Amino acid sequence: MQEWICHTCDSHLIKGGMPSIAVANSLELAPIPSELEELNVLERQLIVKILPFAKIVALPKGWQRAVHGAVVCVPSEVEITVNSLPRPSAEAQLLQVKLKRKIKYKGYQHFYTVNMKNVLAGQTKLKETHPQYSDIAIDESATFESLQGDRPVDEEDARRDNPDAAQPVEPSNPDGEMEDLRPGLALDTCMQPPDIAQEVLSYGDGIFRVASAQGNKPVGFFSTPKLEAIAFPVQFPTGRNTLDEVRQVKLSPTRYFNTRLFCVDTRFAKDQSYLFFAQFVTETHMATCSMSIQTRKGKKNAGDGRRISNKMLQDKVELEKLIQNKEAMRFMQPVRGTPAYWEKTLRDLHAMVRQLGKPTFFVTFSAAEIRWPEFIAGIKAQQGEEGDFSGLDWNEKCEILWSNPVTVMRMFEKRVDALMTDLILSPATFQWKITYFGWSFKPEEVLIFIWWFGLKMHRGFRIPRTVQMSSNSLTAT
């Protein structure tokens, strides 16, 4: 059996130092207990003390997810929420629960069928193993019999008796539930369809609405100790070895989250909430560091020579002038997608054109992960399944790709690297020499600028239809 070592660890070990991404550098992961591993998405959200809220939308193709806006971490009233839900008298009895930001909203964050047996078992396990959850009080007195034969519950009485308690409501208008209070948008938060298979086994027709974080103020990641372990207790059942852990070798947030997402243990790569949480924390750290640098590099005077003061910043007109002059948003350049980032990228491209002239080719390559069977086979191999998956339909392929977006992205990046190394920069080059090339990599797409020395474009030029490669040259016709 062959053993492999990455270049990062090899370079550190040769120098006699500990690699920053080594397990011994406080990166060891405790095994997930079976009581926590069996929980679905909503059952996990019910027992966490801090809820990470995000606006997650589905992309047009492939069902991959994207986030709009910031990820907000809000403290959750775990005891009030869990203790307000009825306890089952039999293991087969389930609840239909909607998790909302506020009770009055029609949109919801999650809608799943919940097994309270699993929720109580997971909460009890966290109380035993997680230091931040040791003070949770569990009340097992409520049962299904307390609902008195599944009679309708008066919402006004329930709200007056316990405003924070779960409120069962009748599903009067399923389509209306998807409407949003704000015009022009279909949802208020991420919409998740119910599990149809478990819906048949649910208790009665009542749907319980909970808003465990309603009325609480958001908390900052870097100002709240152990926030990562509190918000994701399933990934960190012992509450240790998070980002803010004291380590022998210092580890940046970018390197830390790369280590977690690229780990052989897929507990992080499969959780999309953790994926967007990691992205937001990394971008926040980059903006904060850039803000500190820009403060030291910043000019004390405005473009017209006047000194920048607090009074000037409080003036709306003067503040708009600073923004128009690009002096107020310069610290956002490292964060991808911001106006400052795209302005810097545009200036870099203009500089390349001034130095090298117009690019010979501008090529765009998009990912076609649904048409690449090795992507499906790779994810299934991680899940311990092997076989022929060519007979799957489009929906089944999308669900497999959706289950591990990190692996999909890494395999697409590997294809792009092979394109650049084995074709464009290969020893078997075209008859024209490549002067320079630049490329921009973004999710599911790569943009490439190529400058070929000696290749003159003329009217009527056509892209080669066939390519012939030999040991020393590559010719196109």
C-alpha positions in Angstrom: 0.0 0.0 0.0 1.5 3.3 -1.0 1.4 6.4 1.2 1.2 9.9 -0.1 2.1 13.2 1.4 1.1 16.7 0.2 3.6 19.4 -0.8 2.7 21.6 2.1 3.5 19.0 4.7 6.6 17.8 2.9 8.1 21.3 2.8 7.5 21.8 6.5 8.8 18.4 7.5 12.0 18.9 5.6 12.6 22.1 7.6 11.9 20.3 10.8 8.6 22.2 11.6 5.0 21.2 12.1 2.7 21.7 9.1 0.0 24.2 9.9 -2.7 21.9 8.5 -1.5 18.8 10.5 -4.0 17.0 12.7 -1.6 17.5 15.6 -2.0 21.3 15.3 -5.4 21.1 17.1 -7.3 20.0 14.0 -8.4 16.6 15.2 -12.1 15.8 14.8 -14.1 13.8 17.2 -16.4 11.1 15.8 -20.0 12.2 15.4 -22.3 10.2 17.8 -25.1 8.2 16.3 -27.6 10.3 18.2 -26.5 13.4 16.3 -25.7 11.9 12.9 -29.3 10.7 12.4 -30.8 14.2 12.8 -32.1 15.9 9.7 -31.6 19.5 8.8 -34.4 20.9 10.9 -33.8 18.6 13.9 -30.3 20.0 14.0 -31.5 23.5 13.9 -33.9 22.9 16.8 -31.1 22.0 19.3 -28.5 24.6 18.4 -28.0 27.7 20.5 -27.0 30.0 17.6 -28.8 29.8 14.2 -26.9 30.8 11.1 -29.5 32.5 8.8 -28.8 33.0 5.1 -30.7 33.7 1.9 -30.0 30.5 -0.1 -31.3 30.2 -3.6 -31.1 27.5 -6.3 -29.2 28.2 -9.4 -30.9 27.6 -12.8 -28.9 24.6 -13.8 -27.8 21.6 -11.7 -29.7 22.7 -8.6 -26.5 24.0 -7.0 -27.0 26.6 -4.3 -25.9 30.2 -4.0 -26.2 32.7 -1.1 -27.5 36.3 -1.4 -26.4 38.7 1.2 -24.7 38.1 4.5 -24.9 35.1 6.8 -26.3 36.3 10.1 -25.8 34.4 13.4 -28.6 34.9 15.9 -28.9 33.3 19.4 -31.7 30.7 19.6 -34.0 30.0 22.6 -33.4 26.2 22.6 -35.1 25.3 25.8 -38.3 27.3 25.1 -38.5 25.9 21.5 -37.9 22.2 22.3 -39.9 22.2 25.5 -42.9 23.7 23.7 -43.1 20.9 21.2 -45.2 17.9 22.2 -43.5 14.6 23.0 -44.5 11.4 21.2 -46.1 8.5 23.0 -44.8 6.2 20.3 -41.6 6.2 18.2 -43.6 6.3 14.9 -45.3 9.6 15.7 -43.8 12.6 13.9 -44.3 16.3 13.8 -44.5 18.7 10.9 -42.5 21.8 11.9 -41.7 25.1 10.1 -38.7 27.1 11.3 -39.2 30.8 10.7 -37.3 34.0 11.3 -40.5 35.5 12.8 -43.9 33.9 13.4 -45.8 36.5 11.4 -43.8 35.8 8.2 -45.4 33.5 5.7 -42.1 32.3 4.4 -40.0 29.8 6.3 -36.4 28.8 6.6 -37.0 25.0 6.8 -40.0 22.8 6.6 -39.4 19.1 7.6 -40.9 16.3 9.4 -39.4 16.0 12.9 -39.0 13.0 15.1 -39.0 14.3 18.7 -37.4 11.1 19.9 -34.3 11.9 17.8 -34.3 15.6 18.9 -34.4 14.7 22.6 -31.7 12.0 22.2 -29.5 14.5 20.3 -30.0 17.2 22.9 -29.2 14.7 25.7 -26.0 13.7 24.0 -24.9 17.3 23.5 -25.6 17.9 27.2 -23.1 15.1 28.0 -20.3 15.8 25.5 -20.5 19.5 24.6 -19.3 22.1 27.2 -21.4 24.9 25.8 -24.6 22.7 26.0 -24.1 21.4 29.5 -26.6 23.9 31.0 -29.6 22.9 28.9 -32.7 21.8 30.8 -34.8 19.1 29.1 -38.5 18.8 29.9 -40.1 15.5 28.9 -43.5 16.1 30.4 -45.3 17.2 27.3 -46.9 14.3 25.2 -49.2 13.9 22.3 -52.1 13.2 24.6 -51.9 16.8 25.8 -53.3 17.9 22.4 -56.6 16.1 23.3 -57.4 14.2 20.2 -55.7 16.6 17.7 -58.4 19.3 18.2 -57.7 22.7 16.6 -55.7 25.1 18.8 -56.8 28.7 19.1 -53.8 30.7 17.9 -54.8 33.8 20.0 -55.0 31.8 23.2 -51.7 30.0 22.5 -50.0 33.3 21.7 -51.3 34.9 24.9 -50.4 32.0 27.1 -46.9 31.5 25.7 -45.8 33.9 22.9 -42.6 32.0 22.3 -44.1 28.6 22.2 -44.6 26.5 19.0 -48.0 27.2 17.4 -49.8 24.5 15.5 -51.8 25.8 12.5 -53.9 24.3 9.8 -52.4 24.2 6.3 -55.1 26.2 4.7 -53.3 27.5 1.6 -50.0 25.7 0.6 -49.4 28.1 -2.3 -50.0 31.1 0.0 -47.4 29.9 2.4 -44.8 30.5 -0.3 -45.7 34.1 -0.7 -43.5 36.7 0.8 -44.2 39.9 2.7 -42.0 41.9 0.4 -43.3 42.4 -3.2 -41.3 41.0 -6.1 -39.8 38.0 -4.2 -41.1 34.5 -4.0 -39.6 33.7 -0.6 -38.5 35.5 2.5 -35.8 32.9 3.3 -34.6 29.6 2.0 -37.6 27.4 1.1 -37.3 23.6 1.6 -40.0 21.2 0.4 -41.4 18.8 3.0 -40.4 15.1 3.0 -43.4 13.5 1.3 -42.4 10.0 2.5 -42.5 11.0 6.1 -45.5 13.4 5.7 -47.8 10.3 5.5 -46.6 9.3 8.9 -47.0 12.7 10.5 -49.4 13.2 13.4 -52.6 14.7 12.2 -52.8 17.7 9.9 -51.3 20.3 12.3 -48.1 22.2 11.3 -46.1 23.6 14.2 -44.5 27.0 13.6 -41.4 27.9 15.6 -39.3 31.0 15.6 -36.6 30.2 18.1 -34.4 33.3 17.2 -37.2 35.8 17.1 -36.4 39.1 18.8 -32.8 38.3 19.5 -29.9 40.5 18.2 -27.3 39.0 15.9 -23.8 38.3 17.2 -20.5 38.7 15.6 -18.2 35.7 14.8 -14.9 37.2 15.9 -16.5 38.7 19.1 -18.2 35.5 20.3 -16.0 32.8 21.7 -16.6 29.3 20.4 -19.3 30.5 18.0 -18.4 27.9 15.4 -18.8 25.1 17.9 -22.1 26.5 19.2 -23.6 27.0 15.8 -22.5 23.6 14.4 -22.5 21.2 17.4 -23.0 18.1 15.1 -19.7 18.8 13.4 -18.0 19.6 16.7 -19.7 17.2 19.3 -17.0 18.0 21.9 -16.8 21.7 21.2 -13.0 21.7 20.6 -10.6 22.4 17.7 -12.5 25.2 16.1 -11.1 28.3 14.4 -10.4 30.2 17.6 -8.5 27.3 19.2 -5.0 28.1 20.5 -2.6 26.3 18.2 1.1 25.7 18.1 1.3 26.9 14.5 -0.9 29.9 13.6 -3.6 29.1 11.1 -5.4 31.8 9.0 -9.2 31.5 8.5 -8.7 30.8 4.8 -6.3 27.9 5.4 -8.4 26.6 8.3 -11.7 26.4 6.3 -9.9 24.9 3.3 -8.6 22.2 5.6 -12.1 21.5 6.9 -13.8 21.5 3.5 -11.1 19.5 1.8 -10.8 17.0 4.6 -11.4 13.3 3.9 -14.2 13.5 6.5 -17.1 15.0 4.5 -19.1 16.2 7.5 -18.2 19.8 6.5 -18.4 19.5 2.7 -21.9 18.1 2.8 -23.3 20.8 5.1 -24.2 23.8 2.8 -24.9 26.0 5.8 -21.4 25.5 7.0 -20.1 26.1 3.5 -21.7 29.5 3.2 -20.8 30.3 6.8 -17.1 29.6 6.0 -17.3 31.8 2.9 -18.8 34.7 4.9 -16.3 34.4 7.8 -13.4 34.3 5.3 -14.6 37.3 3.4 -15.2 39.3 6.6 -11.7 38.5 7.8 -10.2 39.6 4.4 -12.2 42.9 4.5 -11.2 43.6 8.1 -7.5 43.0 7.4 -7.7 45.1 4.2 -9.5 47.9 6.2 -6.6 48.0 8.7 -4.1 48.3 5.8 -6.1 50.9 4.0 -6.4 52.9 7.2 -2.6 53.1 7.5 -2.2 53.8 3.8 -5.2 56.2 3.6 -4.9 59.8 2.9 -5.8 62.4 5.5 -7.1 64.8 2.9 -9.8 64.4 0.3 -9.3 64.8 -3.5 -9.8 68.6 -3.3 -7.3 69.0 -0.5 -9.7 69.3 2.4 -8.9 67.3 5.6 -11.3 64.4 6.2 -13.1 64.8 9.5 -16.1 63.3 11.4 -18.2 66.3 10.3 -17.5 65.6 6.7 -18.4 61.9 7.0 -21.7 62.9 8.7 -22.6 65.1 5.7 -24.6 63.1 3.1 -23.3 65.1 0.2 -19.7 64.9 1.2 -20.0 61.2 1.9 -21.4 60.6 -1.6 -18.4 62.5 -3.1 -16.0 60.2 -1.2 -17.8 57.2 -2.5 -17.8 58.5 -6.1 -14.1 59.1 -5.9 -13.5 55.5 -4.8 -12.0 56.6 -1.5 -14.5 55.0 0.8 -14.8 51.5 -0.6 -11.1 50.7 -1.4 -10.8 48.3 1.5 -13.3 45.9 -0.2 -10.9 45.1 -3.1 -10.0 41.6 -1.8 -13.6 40.5 -1.5 -14.8 39.0 -4.7 -18.0 40.5 -6.2 -17.8 43.9 -4.6 -17.6 47.1 -6.7 -14.1 47.7 -5.6 -13.0 44.2 -6.6 -14.4 44.6 -10.1 -12.9 48.0 -10.5 -9.5 46.6 -9.7 -10.0 43.7 -12.1 -11.0 46.1 -14.9 -7.9 48.2 -14.3 -5.7 45.2 -14.4 -7.2 44.1 -17.7 -6.7 47.6 -19.2 -3.1 47.5 -18.1 -2.6 44.1 -19.8 -4.2 45.4 -23.0 -1.9 48.5 -23.0 1.2 46.4 -22.5 0.4 43.4 -24.7 -2.3 44.7 -27.1 -5.6 43.1 -27.8 -5.8 39.5 -26.7 -5.8 36.9 -29.5 -8.5 34.8 -27.9 -11.0 35.3 -25.2 -12.3 31.8 -24.2 -15.0 30.9 -21.7 -15.4 27.3 -20.4 -18.4 26.3 -18.3 -18.8 23.3 -16.2 -21.1 20.5 -17.4 -21.0 18.3 -14.3 -24.3 16.6 -15.1 -22.8 15.3 -18.4 -19.5 14.1 -16.8 -20.1 10.6 -15.3 -16.9 10.7 -13.4 -18.3 13.4 -11.1 -21.2 11.2 -10.1 -18.9 8.2 -9.7 -16.5 10.2 -7.5 -19.2 11.4 -5.1 -20.7 8.0 -4.9 -17.3 6.5 -4.2 -16.9 8.9 -1.2 -20.3 7.6 0.0 -19.1 4.0 -0.3 -21.1 3.1 -3.4 -19.7 1.8 -6.7 -21.4 0.8 -9.9 -22.9 2.2 -13.1 -24.8 5.4 -12.6 -25.4 6.2 -16.3 -29.0 5.2 -16.0 -29.9 7.9 -13.5 -32.3 10.6 -14.5 -31.6 14.3 -14.3 -33.2 14.8 -10.9 -31.2 12.0 -9.3 -28.0 13.3 -10.8 -28.7 16.8 -9.5 -29.4 15.4 -6.0 -26.0 13.6 -6.0 -24.1 16.6 -7.1 -26.0 18.8 -4.6 -25.0 16.5 -1.8 -21.3 17.4 -2.0 -20.6 20.7 -3.9 -17.0 20.9 -2.7 -16.1 17.7 -4.6 -17.8 19.0 -7.7 -15.8 22.2 -7.5 -12.5 20.5 -7.0 -13.0 18.1 -9.9 -13.9 21.0 -12.2 -10.8 22.9 -11.0 -8.7 19.8 -11.8 -10.1 19.8 -15.4 -9.2 23.4 -15.8 -5.7 22.8 -14.6 -5.4 19.9 -17.1 -6.7 22.2 -19.9 -4.0 24.8 -19.1 -1.1 22.3 -18.5 -1.8 19.6 -21.0 -3.1 21.6 -23.9 -2.4 25.4 -23.8 1.0 25.2 -22.1 2.0 21.7 -23.2 5.3 21.0 -24.9 3.4 20.1 -28.1 2.5 23.8 -28.7 0.9 25.5 -31.6 3.1 26.9 -34.3 2.6 30.3 -32.7 4.3 31.1 -29.4 2.1 32.0 -26.4 3.3 35.4 -25.2 1.1 35.7 -22.2 -2.2 34.4 -20.8 -4.5 35.3 -17.9 -7.4 33.6 -16.5 -10.1 34.1 -14.0 -11.7 31.2 -12.1 -15.2 31.4 -10.7 -17.8 28.8 -9.7 -18.6 26.6 -12.7 -16.9 28.9 -15.2 -13.4 29.9 -16.2 -12.4 32.9 -18.4 -9.1 32.8 -20.3 -7.3 35.6 -22.2 -4.6 34.3 -24.5 -2.0 36.4 -26.4 -0.3 34.4 -29.2 2.9 35.9 -30.7 2.9 35.9 -34.5 -0.7 35.0 -35.0 -2.5 37.7 -37.0 -6.2 37.9 -37.0 -7.9 38.8 -40.2 -11.4 39.1 -41.5 -12.9 35.7 -42.1 -10.8 33.9 -39.5 -12.5 30.7 -38.3 -11.8 28.6 -35.2 -10.1 25.3 -36.1 -12.5 22.4 -36.4 -9.9 19.6 -35.9 -6.7 19.5 -33.9 -3.7 17.2 -34.6 -1.1 16.7 -31.9 2.4 15.1 -32.3 5.3 14.8 -30.0 6.7 18.2 -30.8 3.9 20.3 -32.3 0.2 20.8 -32.4 -1.4 22.0 -35.6 -5.0 22.9 -36.2 -7.1 22.9 -39.4 
